[in-house]
Amino acid sequence: MEERHTIKRTSQQRDLILRIVRSDKEHLTADQIYERARAEMPNISKGTVYRNLNLLKNQGKILEIFCGKEAARYDGDLRNHYHVRCVECGKIEDVPHIFPRTNQKEIEKLTGYRIYTHHLEFLGICPECLRNGDKYEKND
């Protein structure tokens, strides 16, 4: 009986974590996901969040985005899409859908690789950081 309760509870925790990742367009860190999960489930542990993020990533339900030395971010949108990252505050957001000039099949022909996915990231300064500082000039 106790084992069923544990499995159900873990599933509820995982479902909460997945819902948080999929509902946020800001691509949160594990710590940010933990804070949001705790607001709804106060007894959830940080270890539980990290384990479940890893499990969800391995199951292919979420994406893990690495940003150099910064903490990994998590994305619930599994479609091929692009990101824009603020080099000032680290925020990552989806870019509204754009079409690349070269598609994956063309890259396969050029390189001999079998392409499974691709990643494109734009770097810049987000609107909030731009409003908070006058040291940035727009480059056209």
DSSP file (Angstrom, degrees, kcal/mol; ACC not computed):
  #  RESIDUE AA STRUCTURE BP1 BP2  ACC     N-H-->O    O-->H-N    N-H-->O    O-->H-N    TCO  KAPPA ALPHA  PHI   PSI    X-CA   Y-CA   Z-CA
    1    1 A M     >        0   0    0      0, 0.0     4,-1.6     0, 0.0     3,-0.1   0.000 360.0 360.0 360.0 -44.4    0.0    0.0    0.0
    2    2 A E  H  >  +     0   0    0      1,-0.2     4,-2.0     2,-0.2     5,-0.2   0.875 360.0  57.4 -61.3 -38.7    2.8    2.4    0.9
    3    3 A E  H  > S+     0   0    0      1,-0.2     4,-2.4     2,-0.2    -1,-0.2   0.897 104.3  51.5 -61.9 -41.9    4.6    1.7   -2.4
    4    4 A R  H  > S+     0   0    0      1,-0.2     4,-2.8     2,-0.2     5,-0.2   0.914 108.6  51.5 -60.7 -43.1    1.5    2.8   -4.4
    5    5 A H  H  X S+     0   0    0     -4,-1.6     4,-2.6     1,-0.2    -1,-0.2   0.911 110.6  48.5 -60.9 -42.7    1.3    6.1   -2.5
    6    6 A T  H  X S+     0   0    0     -4,-2.0     4,-2.7     2,-0.2    -2,-0.2   0.920 112.6  47.6 -63.6 -45.0    5.0    6.8   -3.2
    7    7 A I  H  X S+     0   0    0     -4,-2.4     4,-2.3     2,-0.2    -2,-0.2   0.934 114.0  46.9 -63.0 -46.2    4.6    6.0   -6.9
    8    8 A K  H  X S+     0   0    0     -4,-2.8     4,-2.3     2,-0.2    -2,-0.2   0.913 112.9  49.6 -62.0 -42.7    1.4    8.2   -7.2
    9    9 A R  H  X S+     0   0    0     -4,-2.6     4,-2.5    -5,-0.2    -2,-0.2   0.921 110.5  49.6 -63.3 -44.6    3.1   11.0   -5.3
   10   10 A T  H  X S+     0   0    0     -4,-2.7     4,-2.8     1,-0.2    -1,-0.2   0.903 110.5  51.1 -60.7 -40.7    6.2   10.9   -7.5
   11   11 A S  H  X S+     0   0    0     -4,-2.3     4,-2.9     2,-0.2    -1,-0.2   0.898 109.3  50.3 -64.0 -40.5    3.9   11.0  -10.5
   12   12 A Q  H  X S+     0   0    0     -4,-2.3     4,-2.2     2,-0.2    -2,-0.2   0.904 112.0  47.9 -63.8 -40.8    2.1   14.1   -9.1
   13   13 A Q  H  X S+     0   0    0     -4,-2.5     4,-2.4     2,-0.2    -2,-0.2   0.928 113.3  47.1 -64.9 -44.5    5.5   15.8   -8.5
   14   14 A R  H  X S+     0   0    0     -4,-2.8     4,-2.8     1,-0.2    -2,-0.2   0.905 111.2  51.6 -63.8 -41.9    6.7   14.9  -12.0
   15   15 A D  H  X S+     0   0    0     -4,-2.9     4,-2.4     2,-0.2    -1,-0.2   0.899 110.2  49.5 -61.8 -40.5    3.4   16.1  -13.5
   16   16 A L  H  X S+     0   0    0     -4,-2.2     4,-2.3     2,-0.2    -2,-0.2   0.934 112.0  47.7 -63.1 -46.7    3.7   19.4  -11.7
   17   17 A I  H  X S+     0   0    0     -4,-2.4     4,-2.4     1,-0.2    -2,-0.2   0.917 112.7  48.8 -61.8 -44.6    7.3   19.9  -12.9
   18   18 A L  H  X S+     0   0    0     -4,-2.8     4,-2.6     1,-0.2    -1,-0.2   0.911 110.5  51.0 -62.5 -42.3    6.3   19.1  -16.4
   19   19 A R  H  X S+     0   0    0     -4,-2.4     4,-1.7    -5,-0.2    -2,-0.2   0.903 110.4  49.5 -62.3 -40.9    3.4   21.5  -16.3
   20   20 A I  H  X S+     0   0    0     -4,-2.3     4,-1.0     2,-0.2    -2,-0.2   0.936 112.8  46.5 -63.7 -46.5    5.7   24.3  -15.0
   21   21 A V  H  < S+     0   0    0     -4,-2.4    55,-0.8     1,-0.2     3,-0.5   0.917 116.2  44.9 -62.9 -43.4    8.3   23.7  -17.7
   22   22 A R  H  < S+     0   0    0     -4,-2.6    -1,-0.2     1,-0.2    -2,-0.2   0.751 112.3  51.4 -74.3 -23.2    5.7   23.6  -20.5
   23   23 A S  H  < S+     0   0    0     -4,-1.7     2,-0.5    -5,-0.2    -1,-0.2   0.604  95.7  77.8 -91.5 -10.9    3.7   26.6  -19.2
   24   24 A D    ><  -     0   0    0     -4,-1.0     3,-0.6    -3,-0.5    52,-0.3  -0.868  53.5-168.8-106.7 127.8    6.6   29.0  -19.0
   25   25 A K  T 3  S+     0   0    0     -2,-0.5    69,-0.5     1,-0.2    -1,-0.1   0.458  78.4  77.2 -88.7  -1.7    8.1   30.7  -22.1
   26   26 A E  T 3  S-     0   0    0     67,-0.1    66,-1.0    65,-0.0    -1,-0.2   0.555  97.9-125.3 -88.3  -7.7   11.1   32.0  -20.2
   27   27 A H    <   -     0   0    0     -3,-0.6    65,-0.2    -6,-0.2    48,-0.2   0.993  34.2-143.6  60.9  78.7   13.0   28.7  -20.1
   28   28 A L        -     0   0    0     46,-0.4    46,-1.9    45,-0.2     2,-0.1  -0.247   3.4-119.4 -76.2 156.1   13.6   28.3  -16.3
   29   29 A T  B  >  -A   73   0A   0     44,-0.2     4,-2.3     1,-0.1     5,-0.2  -0.415  36.4-102.5 -81.0 168.4   16.6   26.9  -14.5
   30   30 A A  H  > S+     0   0    0     42,-0.5     4,-2.5     1,-0.2     5,-0.1   0.889 124.2  52.5 -60.3 -40.0   16.1   23.9  -12.1
   31   31 A D  H  > S+     0   0    0      2,-0.2     4,-2.2     1,-0.2    -1,-0.2   0.894 109.2  48.4 -64.9 -39.6   16.2   26.3   -9.1
   32   32 A Q  H  > S+     0   0    0      2,-0.2     4,-2.0     1,-0.2    -2,-0.2   0.894 111.9  49.5 -66.3 -39.3   13.5   28.5  -10.6
   33   33 A I  H  X S+     0   0    0     -4,-2.3     4,-2.7     2,-0.2    -2,-0.2   0.908 109.5  52.8 -64.4 -41.8   11.4   25.4  -11.3
   34   34 A Y  H  X S+     0   0    0     -4,-2.5     4,-2.7     2,-0.2    -2,-0.2   0.922 108.3  49.9 -58.8 -45.9   11.9   24.2   -7.8
   35   35 A E  H  X S+     0   0    0     -4,-2.2     4,-1.2     1,-0.2    -1,-0.2   0.905 113.5  45.3 -62.0 -42.0   10.7   27.6   -6.4
   36   36 A R  H  X S+     0   0    0     -4,-2.0     4,-0.8     2,-0.2    -1,-0.2   0.887 113.1  50.4 -69.4 -38.2    7.6   27.5   -8.5
   37   37 A A  H >X S+     0   0    0     -4,-2.7     4,-2.9     1,-0.2     3,-0.9   0.905 107.1  54.6 -65.5 -40.9    6.9   23.9   -7.6
   38   38 A R  H 3< S+     0   0    0     -4,-2.7    -1,-0.2     1,-0.3    -2,-0.2   0.816  99.0  62.4 -62.5 -30.9    7.3   24.6   -3.9
   39   39 A A  H 3< S+     0   0    0     -4,-1.2    -1,-0.3     1,-0.2    -2,-0.2   0.828 117.5  29.1 -63.8 -30.2    4.7   27.3   -4.2
   40   40 A E  H << S+     0   0    0     -3,-0.9    -2,-0.2    -4,-0.8    -1,-0.2   0.738 136.1  27.7 -98.8 -28.5    2.2   24.6   -5.2
   41   41 A M  S >< S-     0   0    0     -4,-2.9     3,-2.2    -5,-0.1    -1,-0.2  -0.742  70.1-172.0-135.9  82.9    3.7   21.6   -3.3
   42   42 A P  T 3  S+     0   0    0      0, 0.0    -4,-0.1     0, 0.0    -1,-0.1   0.702  80.7  54.5 -55.8 -25.8    5.6   23.0   -0.3
   43   43 A N  T 3  S+     0   0    0      2,-0.1     2,-0.2    -5,-0.0    -5,-0.1   0.350  76.9 119.4 -94.1   8.4    7.1   19.6    0.7
   44   44 A I    <   -     0   0    0     -3,-2.2     2,-0.2    -7,-0.1    -3,-0.0  -0.512  58.3-135.7 -71.8 139.6    8.8   18.9   -2.7
   45   45 A S     >  -     0   0    0     -2,-0.2     4,-1.7     1,-0.1     5,-0.1  -0.606  14.2-122.8 -97.1 158.1   12.6   18.7   -2.4
   46   46 A K  H  > S+     0   0    0     -2,-0.2     4,-2.5     1,-0.2     5,-0.2   0.884 114.3  56.1 -62.5 -39.1   15.2   20.2   -4.7
   47   47 A G  H  > S+     0   0    0      1,-0.2     4,-2.8     2,-0.2    -1,-0.2   0.882 104.4  53.0 -60.5 -39.6   16.6   16.7   -5.3
   48   48 A T  H  > S+     0   0    0      2,-0.2     4,-2.4     1,-0.2    -1,-0.2   0.906 109.2  49.2 -62.9 -41.7   13.1   15.5   -6.5
   49   49 A V  H  X S+     0   0    0     -4,-1.7     4,-2.5     2,-0.2    -2,-0.2   0.947 113.0  46.2 -63.4 -48.4   13.0   18.4   -8.9
   50   50 A Y  H  X S+     0   0    0     -4,-2.5     4,-2.1     2,-0.2    -2,-0.2   0.921 113.8  48.4 -61.5 -44.9   16.5   17.7  -10.3
   51   51 A R  H  X S+     0   0    0     -4,-2.8     4,-2.3     1,-0.2    -1,-0.2   0.916 113.9  46.5 -62.1 -43.0   15.8   13.9  -10.6
   52   52 A N  H  X S+     0   0    0     -4,-2.4     4,-2.9     2,-0.2     5,-0.2   0.856 109.3  53.4 -71.7 -34.3   12.5   14.5  -12.4
   53   53 A L  H  X S+     0   0    0     -4,-2.5     4,-2.3     2,-0.2    -1,-0.2   0.925 111.3  47.5 -62.2 -42.9   13.9   17.1  -14.8
   54   54 A N  H  X S+     0   0    0     -4,-2.1     4,-2.5    -5,-0.2    -2,-0.2   0.913 113.4  47.7 -63.7 -43.3   16.6   14.5  -15.7
   55   55 A L  H  X S+     0   0    0     -4,-2.3     4,-2.1     2,-0.2    -2,-0.2   0.933 112.3  48.6 -63.5 -46.8   14.0   11.8  -16.1
   56   56 A L  H  <>S+     0   0    0     -4,-2.9     5,-2.7     1,-0.2     6,-0.9   0.877 112.4  49.6 -62.4 -37.8   11.7   14.0  -18.2
   57   57 A K  H ><5S+     0   0    0     -4,-2.3     3,-1.3    -5,-0.2    -1,-0.2   0.937 111.4  48.2 -64.8 -46.8   14.7   15.0  -20.4
   58   58 A N  H 3<5S+     0   0    0     -4,-2.5    -2,-0.2     1,-0.3    -1,-0.2   0.796 109.0  54.1 -65.4 -28.9   15.7   11.4  -20.9
   59   59 A Q  T 3<5S-     0   0    0     -4,-2.1    -1,-0.3    -5,-0.2    -2,-0.2   0.531 115.8-117.5 -79.8  -6.6   12.1   10.5  -21.8
   60   60 A G  T < 5S+     0   0    0     -3,-1.3    -3,-0.2    -4,-0.3    -2,-0.1   0.728  82.5 119.3  77.7  22.1   12.2   13.2  -24.5
   61   61 A K  S   <S+     0   0    0     -5,-2.7     2,-0.3    -6,-0.2    -4,-0.2   0.685  77.3  20.0 -92.8 -20.2    9.4   15.2  -22.8
   62   62 A I  S    S-     0   0    0     -6,-0.9     2,-0.4    -9,-0.1    14,-0.2  -0.938  74.2-124.8-140.8 163.5   11.5   18.4  -22.3
   63   63 A L  E     -B   75   0A   0     12,-3.1    12,-2.4    -2,-0.3     2,-0.5  -0.873  13.1-143.4-109.6 145.4   14.7   19.9  -23.7
   64   64 A E  E     -B   74   0A   0     -2,-0.4     2,-0.5    10,-0.2    10,-0.2  -0.942  15.7-159.7-106.6 126.5   17.7   20.9  -21.7
   65   65 A I  E     -B   73   0A   0      8,-3.3     8,-2.8    -2,-0.5     2,-0.4  -0.926   2.9-153.2-111.2 124.1   19.4   24.1  -23.0
   66   66 A F  E     -     0   0A   0     -2,-0.5     2,-0.2     6,-0.2     6,-0.1  -0.805   9.1-172.3 -98.6 138.1   23.0   24.8  -22.0
   67   67 A C  E >   -B   70   0A   0      3,-0.5     3,-1.9    -2,-0.4     2,-0.2  -0.530  47.2 -95.4-127.9  63.1   24.2   28.3  -21.9
   68   68 A G  T 3  S-     0   0    0      1,-0.3    -1,-0.3    -2,-0.2     4,-0.0  -0.424 100.3  -8.8  64.3-127.4   28.0   28.2  -21.4
   69   69 A K  T 3  S+     0   0    0     -2,-0.2    -1,-0.3    -3,-0.1     3,-0.1   0.582 115.1  98.2 -81.5 -10.7   28.8   28.6  -17.7
   70   70 A E  E <  S- B   0  67A   0     -3,-1.9    -3,-0.5     1,-0.1     3,-0.1  -0.284  89.0 -83.2 -74.7 163.7   25.3   29.5  -16.7
   71   71 A A  E     -     0   0A   0      1,-0.1    -1,-0.1    -5,-0.1    -2,-0.0  -0.335  54.3 -96.9 -63.6 146.1   22.8   27.0  -15.3
   72   72 A A  E     -     0   0A   0     -6,-0.1   -42,-0.5    -3,-0.1     2,-0.3  -0.272  37.6-145.2 -60.8 150.8   21.0   24.8  -17.8
   73   73 A R  E     -AB  29  65A   0     -8,-2.8    -8,-3.3   -44,-0.2     2,-0.4  -0.798   7.3-132.6-115.6 161.2   17.5   25.9  -18.8
   74   74 A Y  E     - B   0  64A   0    -46,-1.9     2,-0.4    -2,-0.3   -46,-0.4  -0.945  14.9-167.5-124.1 139.6   14.5   23.7  -19.6
   75   75 A D  E     - B   0  63A   0    -12,-2.4   -12,-3.1    -2,-0.4   -53,-0.2  -0.987  14.1-166.4-129.2 128.1   12.1   24.0  -22.5
   76   76 A G        +     0   0    0    -55,-0.8     2,-0.8    -2,-0.4   -54,-0.1   0.480  67.8  94.3 -90.8  -4.2    8.8   22.2  -22.9
   77   77 A D        -     0   0    0    -56,-0.1     4,-0.1     1,-0.1   -15,-0.1  -0.807  51.0-177.5 -92.8 108.7    8.5   23.0  -26.6
   78   78 A L        +     0   0    0     -2,-0.8    -1,-0.1   -17,-0.1     3,-0.1   0.512  47.6 105.3 -87.5  -5.5    9.9   20.0  -28.5
   79   79 A R  S    S-     0   0    0      1,-0.1     2,-0.4     0, 0.0    -2,-0.1  -0.369  88.7 -92.3 -70.3 154.4    9.5   21.4  -31.9
   80   80 A N  S    S+     0   0    0     39,-0.0     2,-0.3    -2,-0.0    -1,-0.1  -0.558  70.7 142.9 -63.6 122.3   12.5   22.7  -33.8
   81   81 A H        -     0   0    0     -2,-0.4    39,-0.4    37,-0.3     2,-0.2  -0.964  43.8-110.2-157.2 169.3   12.6   26.3  -33.0
   82   82 A Y        -     0   0    0     13,-0.5    13,-2.6    -2,-0.3     2,-0.3  -0.666  21.7-146.7-109.7 160.2   15.1   29.1  -32.2
   83   83 A H  E     -Cd  94 121B   0     37,-1.9    39,-3.0    11,-0.3     2,-0.4  -0.884   5.4-151.7-124.8 154.7   16.0   31.0  -29.1
   84   84 A V  E     -Cd  93 122B   0      9,-2.5     9,-2.4    -2,-0.3     2,-0.4  -0.997  18.5-163.5-122.6 133.1   17.2   34.5  -28.2
   85   85 A R  E     -Cd  92 123B   0     37,-3.1    39,-2.3    -2,-0.4     2,-0.5  -0.957  17.5-131.9-123.3 133.7   19.3   34.9  -25.1
   86   86 A C  E  >  - d   0 124B   0      5,-2.7     4,-1.6    -2,-0.4    39,-0.2  -0.721   9.8-158.0 -81.5 122.6   20.1   38.1  -23.2
   87   87 A V  T  4 S+     0   0    0     37,-2.9    38,-0.1    -2,-0.5    -1,-0.1   0.586  89.8  52.7 -76.8  -9.5   23.8   38.3  -22.5
   88   88 A E  T  4 S+     0   0    0     36,-0.4    -1,-0.2     3,-0.1    37,-0.1   0.919 127.9  10.8 -89.4 -54.5   23.1   40.6  -19.6
   89   89 A C  T  4 S-     0   0    0      2,-0.1    -2,-0.2     0, 0.0    36,-0.1   0.580  94.5-122.4-105.7 -12.1   20.5   38.8  -17.5
   90   90 A G     <  +     0   0    0     -4,-1.6    -3,-0.1     1,-0.3   -20,-0.0   0.425  53.4 155.6  88.0  -1.2   20.6   35.3  -19.1
   91   91 A K        -     0   0    0     -6,-0.1    -5,-2.7     1,-0.0     2,-0.4  -0.315  26.4-157.6 -60.3 141.4   16.9   35.2  -20.0
   92   92 A I  E     +C   85   0B   0    -66,-1.0     2,-0.3    -7,-0.2    -7,-0.2  -0.984  15.0 173.4-123.6 133.4   16.1   32.8  -22.9
   93   93 A E  E     -C   84   0B   0     -9,-2.4    -9,-2.5    -2,-0.4     2,-0.2  -0.932  34.9-100.1-134.6 158.9   13.0   33.1  -25.0
   94   94 A D  E     -C   83   0B   0    -69,-0.5   -11,-0.3    -2,-0.3     3,-0.0  -0.536  32.1-131.6 -74.1 144.4   11.6   31.5  -28.1
   95   95 A V        -     0   0    0    -13,-2.6   -13,-0.5    -2,-0.2     3,-0.2  -0.825  34.7-101.1 -90.2 133.8   12.0   33.4  -31.4
   96   96 A P        -     0   0    0      0, 0.0    -1,-0.1     0, 0.0   -14,-0.0  -0.296  64.3 -72.2 -52.5 143.6    8.7   33.5  -33.3
   97   97 A H        +     0   0    0    -16,-0.0     2,-0.3     1,-0.0   -16,-0.1  -0.063  61.7 173.0 -51.7 127.3    9.0   30.9  -36.0
   98   98 A I        -     0   0    0     -3,-0.2   -16,-0.1     0, 0.0    -3,-0.0  -0.925  28.1-124.6-128.1 157.1   11.4   31.7  -38.9
   99   99 A F        -     0   0    0     -2,-0.3     2,-0.1     4,-0.0     4,-0.1  -0.896  20.5-133.1-107.0 126.2   12.5   29.5  -41.7
  100  100 A P        -     0   0    0      0, 0.0     3,-0.0     0, 0.0     0, 0.0  -0.405  15.0-128.1 -71.8 153.8   16.1   28.9  -42.3
  101  101 A R  S    S+     0   0    0      1,-0.1     2,-0.5    -2,-0.1    -2,-0.0   0.810  98.2  48.6 -71.1 -29.6   17.4   29.2  -45.9
  102  102 A T  S    S-     0   0    0      4,-0.0     2,-0.1     3,-0.0    -1,-0.1  -0.945  80.4-151.3-113.4 129.7   19.0   25.8  -45.7
  103  103 A N     >  -     0   0    0     -2,-0.5     4,-1.8     1,-0.1     3,-0.3  -0.446  31.1 -99.4 -97.0 174.3   17.1   22.9  -44.4
  104  104 A Q  H  > S+     0   0    0      1,-0.2     4,-2.5     2,-0.2    11,-0.2   0.853 119.8  56.7 -61.6 -37.6   18.3   19.7  -42.7
  105  105 A K  H  > S+     0   0    0      1,-0.2     4,-2.1     2,-0.2    -1,-0.2   0.895 107.0  49.5 -62.9 -39.7   18.2   17.6  -45.8
  106  106 A E  H  > S+     0   0    0     -3,-0.3     4,-2.2     2,-0.2    -1,-0.2   0.898 110.2  50.6 -65.4 -39.7   20.5   20.0  -47.6
  107  107 A I  H  X S+     0   0    0     -4,-1.8     4,-2.3     2,-0.2     6,-0.4   0.898 108.5  53.1 -64.1 -40.6   22.9   19.9  -44.6
  108  108 A E  H  X S+     0   0    0     -4,-2.5     4,-2.8     1,-0.2    -2,-0.2   0.920 110.1  47.5 -59.9 -43.8   22.8   16.1  -44.8
  109  109 A K  H  < S+     0   0    0     -4,-2.1    -1,-0.2     1,-0.2    -2,-0.2   0.896 114.8  46.2 -64.2 -40.0   23.8   16.1  -48.4
  110  110 A L  H  < S+     0   0    0     -4,-2.2    -1,-0.2    -5,-0.1    -2,-0.2   0.846 127.7  24.1 -71.2 -34.4   26.6   18.7  -47.9
  111  111 A T  H  < S-     0   0    0     -4,-2.3    -2,-0.2     2,-0.2    -3,-0.2   0.676  91.7-125.9-109.3 -20.9   28.1   16.9  -44.8
  112  112 A G     <  +     0   0    0     -4,-2.8    -4,-0.1    -5,-0.3    -3,-0.1   0.407  68.0 130.3  83.2  -2.9   27.1   13.3  -45.0
  113  113 A Y        -     0   0    0     -6,-0.4     2,-0.7    -5,-0.1    -1,-0.3  -0.440  62.6-127.8 -77.3 154.8   25.7   13.5  -41.5
  114  114 A R        -     0   0    0     -2,-0.1     2,-0.4    -3,-0.1    -9,-0.1  -0.946  31.1-146.5 -98.3 113.9   22.2   12.3  -40.6
  115  115 A I        +     0   0    0     -2,-0.7     3,-0.1   -11,-0.2    -7,-0.1  -0.686  26.6 173.6 -88.3 128.3   20.7   15.3  -38.9
  116  116 A Y        -     0   0    0     -2,-0.4     2,-0.3     1,-0.4    -1,-0.2   0.755  68.4 -19.6-100.1 -34.8   18.3   14.7  -36.0
  117  117 A T        -     0   0    0    -13,-0.1    -1,-0.4     2,-0.0     2,-0.3  -0.944  59.9-140.7-159.6 173.8   17.7   18.2  -34.8
  118  118 A H        -     0   0    0     -2,-0.3     2,-0.4    -3,-0.1   -37,-0.3  -0.954   5.2-148.6-144.5 165.9   19.4   21.6  -35.0
  119  119 A H        +     0   0    0     -2,-0.3     2,-0.4   -39,-0.1   -37,-0.1  -0.998  12.9 176.2-140.8 130.1   19.9   24.5  -32.7
  120  120 A L        -     0   0    0    -39,-0.4   -37,-1.9    -2,-0.4     2,-0.4  -0.997   7.7-174.7-135.7 131.4   20.2   28.2  -33.5
  121  121 A E  E     -d   83   0B   0     -2,-0.4     2,-0.4   -39,-0.2   -37,-0.2  -0.990  12.1-154.2-131.3 131.6   20.6   30.9  -30.8
  122  122 A F  E     -d   84   0B   0    -39,-3.0   -37,-3.1    -2,-0.4     2,-0.4  -0.850  14.1-151.9 -99.2 138.8   20.6   34.6  -31.2
  123  123 A L  E     +d   85   0B   0     -2,-0.4     2,-0.3   -39,-0.2   -37,-0.2  -0.906  36.4 112.2-112.7 140.3   22.4   36.6  -28.5
  124  124 A G  E     -d   86   0B   0    -39,-2.3   -37,-2.9    -2,-0.4     2,-0.5  -0.905  64.8 -64.7-172.5-160.2   21.5   40.2  -27.5
  125  125 A I        -     0   0    0     -2,-0.3   -39,-0.1   -39,-0.2    -2,-0.0  -0.967  48.6-128.0-115.1 125.0   20.1   42.4  -24.8
  126  126 A C     >  -     0   0    0     -2,-0.5     4,-2.3     1,-0.1     5,-0.2  -0.249  25.2-107.8 -70.8 160.0   16.5   41.9  -23.8
  127  127 A P  H  > S+     0   0    0      0, 0.0     4,-2.2     0, 0.0     5,-0.2   0.850 118.3  54.4 -57.1 -36.5   14.0   44.8  -23.7
  128  128 A E  H  > S+     0   0    0      2,-0.2     4,-1.5     1,-0.2     5,-0.1   0.924 110.2  45.2 -65.9 -43.8   14.0   44.9  -19.9
  129  129 A C  H  > S+     0   0    0      1,-0.2     4,-0.5     2,-0.2    -1,-0.2   0.871 111.1  54.6 -66.6 -35.8   17.8   45.2  -19.6
  130  130 A L  H >< S+     0   0    0     -4,-2.3     3,-0.8     1,-0.2    -2,-0.2   0.907 108.5  48.4 -62.9 -40.8   17.7   47.8  -22.3
  131  131 A R  H 3< S+     0   0    0     -4,-2.2    -1,-0.2     1,-0.2    -2,-0.2   0.828 110.8  52.4 -66.9 -31.2   15.2   49.9  -20.3
  132  132 A N  H 3< S+     0   0    0     -4,-1.5     2,-0.3    -5,-0.2    -1,-0.2   0.458 113.7  39.5 -88.0  -1.2   17.3   49.5  -17.2
  133  133 A G    <<  -     0   0    0     -3,-0.8     3,-0.3    -4,-0.5    -1,-0.1  -0.999  53.4-158.6-149.8 145.5   20.6   50.7  -18.7
  134  134 A D  S    S+     0   0    0     -2,-0.3    -4,-0.1     1,-0.2    -1,-0.1   0.266  76.8  90.2-103.9  11.2   21.6   53.5  -21.1
  135  135 A K        +     0   0    0      2,-0.0     2,-0.5    -5,-0.0    -1,-0.2   0.503  68.8  90.4 -85.7  -2.4   25.0   51.8  -22.1
  136  136 A Y        -     0   0    0     -3,-0.3     2,-0.4    -6,-0.2    -3,-0.0  -0.797  54.7-168.7-101.8 133.3   23.5   49.9  -25.0
  137  137 A E        -     0   0    0     -2,-0.5     2,-0.3     0, 0.0    -2,-0.0  -0.928  28.6-112.4-115.1 143.1   23.3   51.2  -28.5
  138  138 A K        -     0   0    0     -2,-0.4     2,-0.5     2,-0.0    -2,-0.0  -0.578  24.9-152.2 -75.7 131.9   21.2   49.5  -31.2
  139  139 A N              0   0    0     -2,-0.3    -1,-0.0     1,-0.1     0, 0.0  -0.926 360.0 360.0-103.1 123.0   23.3   48.0  -34.0
  140  140 A D              0   0    0     -2,-0.5    -1,-0.1     0, 0.0    -2,-0.0   0.424 360.0 360.0 -97.1 360.0   21.5   47.9  -37.3
